[in-house]
Amino acid sequence: MTEDKHEKRRIHWEKTRTTTFIVLVIWFVFAFILPWFAKDLNAMSFLGFELGYYFVVQGSLIVFVLLILFQNLRQDAIDDEYGSGN
């Protein structure tokens, strides 16, 4: 019984770590990589705004909110699956 519990905890942590890593990679891209290339993207426009500005100011905020939502929903599913939820 103890072996099974330790295995569930290990898998739970592995899935949690993987989800966190994915979220951090996407966050890094939208927080650092995209703004780095914003000047190059400004050669194009979208709805009258320079594309770099639009991506960095509007797109990044939307992505950050979606990342929070994804992280919370995915972590709840992992917790429910392995009995770690409240």
RAWOGI-V956604 format. One record per residue. N is the residue number from 1. RES is the residue in three letters. PHI is phi in radians with two decimals (999 if undefined). PSI is psi in whole degrees, 0 to 359 (none if undefined). OMEGA is omega in whole degrees, -180 to 180 (* if undefined). Layout:
n=N res=RES phi=PHI psi=PSI omega=OMEGA
n=N res=RES phi=PHI psi=PSI omega=OMEGA
//
This chain:
n=1 res=MET phi=999 psi=319 omega=180
n=2 res=THR phi=-1.16 psi=321 omega=177
n=3 res=GLU phi=-1.03 psi=317 omega=-179
n=4 res=ASP phi=-1.11 psi=319 omega=-180
n=5 res=LYS phi=-1.14 psi=318 omega=178
n=6 res=HIS phi=-1.14 psi=322 omega=179
n=7 res=GLU phi=-1.14 psi=318 omega=178
n=8 res=LYS phi=-1.10 psi=318 omega=179
n=9 res=ARG phi=-1.11 psi=320 omega=-180
n=10 res=ARG phi=-1.11 psi=314 omega=180
n=11 res=ILE phi=-1.15 psi=319 omega=178
n=12 res=HIS phi=-1.01 psi=312 omega=-179
n=13 res=TRP phi=-1.15 psi=321 omega=179
n=14 res=GLU phi=-1.07 psi=314 omega=179
n=15 res=LYS phi=-1.18 psi=321 omega=178
n=16 res=THR phi=-1.11 psi=316 omega=180
n=17 res=ARG phi=-1.11 psi=318 omega=179
n=18 res=THR phi=-1.11 psi=315 omega=178
n=19 res=THR phi=-1.07 psi=316 omega=180
n=20 res=THR phi=-1.11 psi=319 omega=179
n=21 res=PHE phi=-1.08 psi=315 omega=179
n=22 res=ILE phi=-1.06 psi=314 omega=180
n=23 res=VAL phi=-1.09 psi=317 omega=-180
n=24 res=LEU phi=-1.17 psi=324 omega=178
n=25 res=VAL phi=-1.15 psi=314 omega=179
n=26 res=ILE phi=-1.11 psi=318 omega=178
n=27 res=TRP phi=-1.04 psi=315 omega=-180
n=28 res=PHE phi=-1.04 psi=317 omega=180
n=29 res=VAL phi=-1.06 psi=314 omega=-176
n=30 res=PHE phi=-1.40 psi=339 omega=180
n=31 res=ALA phi=-1.60 psi=330 omega=-175
n=32 res=PHE phi=-2.15 psi=314 omega=-175
n=33 res=ILE phi=-1.23 psi=309 omega=-179
n=34 res=LEU phi=-1.05 psi=313 omega=176
n=35 res=PRO phi=-1.07 psi=330 omega=179
n=36 res=TRP phi=-1.07 psi=324 omega=-179
n=37 res=PHE phi=-1.75 psi=12 omega=-177
n=38 res=ALA phi=-1.07 psi=322 omega=-179
n=39 res=LYS phi=-1.09 psi=320 omega=178
n=40 res=ASP phi=-1.18 psi=324 omega=-180
n=41 res=LEU phi=-1.26 psi=340 omega=-178
n=42 res=ASN phi=-1.18 psi=351 omega=177
n=43 res=ALA phi=-1.18 psi=339 omega=178
n=44 res=MET phi=-1.91 psi=163 omega=179
n=45 res=SER phi=-2.29 psi=158 omega=179
n=46 res=PHE phi=-2.49 psi=120 omega=-177
n=47 res=LEU phi=0.94 psi=35 omega=178
n=48 res=GLY phi=1.48 psi=354 omega=178
n=49 res=PHE phi=-1.77 psi=148 omega=174
n=50 res=GLU phi=-1.10 psi=138 omega=-173
n=51 res=LEU phi=-1.07 psi=321 omega=178
n=52 res=GLY phi=-1.07 psi=315 omega=178
n=53 res=TYR phi=-1.08 psi=314 omega=-178
n=54 res=TYR phi=-1.08 psi=315 omega=179
n=55 res=PHE phi=-1.10 psi=312 omega=-174
n=56 res=VAL phi=-1.23 psi=314 omega=-175
n=57 res=VAL phi=-1.41 psi=312 omega=-176
n=58 res=GLN phi=-1.58 psi=309 omega=-175
n=59 res=GLY phi=-1.10 psi=318 omega=-179
n=60 res=SER phi=-1.10 psi=318 omega=179
n=61 res=LEU phi=-1.09 psi=318 omega=178
n=62 res=ILE phi=-1.11 psi=315 omega=180
n=63 res=VAL phi=-1.10 psi=319 omega=-180
n=64 res=PHE phi=-1.09 psi=318 omega=178
n=65 res=VAL phi=-1.15 psi=318 omega=178
n=66 res=LEU phi=-1.13 psi=325 omega=176
n=67 res=LEU phi=-1.12 psi=318 omega=177
n=68 res=ILE phi=-1.08 psi=314 omega=179
n=69 res=LEU phi=-1.08 psi=313 omega=179
n=70 res=PHE phi=-1.05 psi=312 omega=-178
n=71 res=GLN phi=-1.03 psi=315 omega=-179
n=72 res=ASN phi=-1.17 psi=315 omega=-180
n=73 res=LEU phi=-1.15 psi=317 omega=-180
n=74 res=ARG phi=-1.15 psi=318 omega=-180
n=75 res=GLN phi=-1.17 psi=323 omega=175
n=76 res=ASP phi=-1.06 psi=318 omega=179
n=77 res=ALA phi=-1.14 psi=318 omega=178
n=78 res=ILE phi=-1.12 psi=315 omega=180
n=79 res=ASP phi=-1.08 psi=318 omega=179
n=80 res=ASP phi=-1.15 psi=320 omega=-178
n=81 res=GLU phi=-1.12 psi=324 omega=-175
n=82 res=TYR phi=-1.92 psi=14 omega=173
n=83 res=GLY phi=1.21 psi=28 omega=-179
n=84 res=SER phi=-1.79 psi=0 omega=-179
n=85 res=GLY phi=-1.35 psi=168 omega=179
n=86 res=ASN phi=-1.39 psi=none omega=*
//
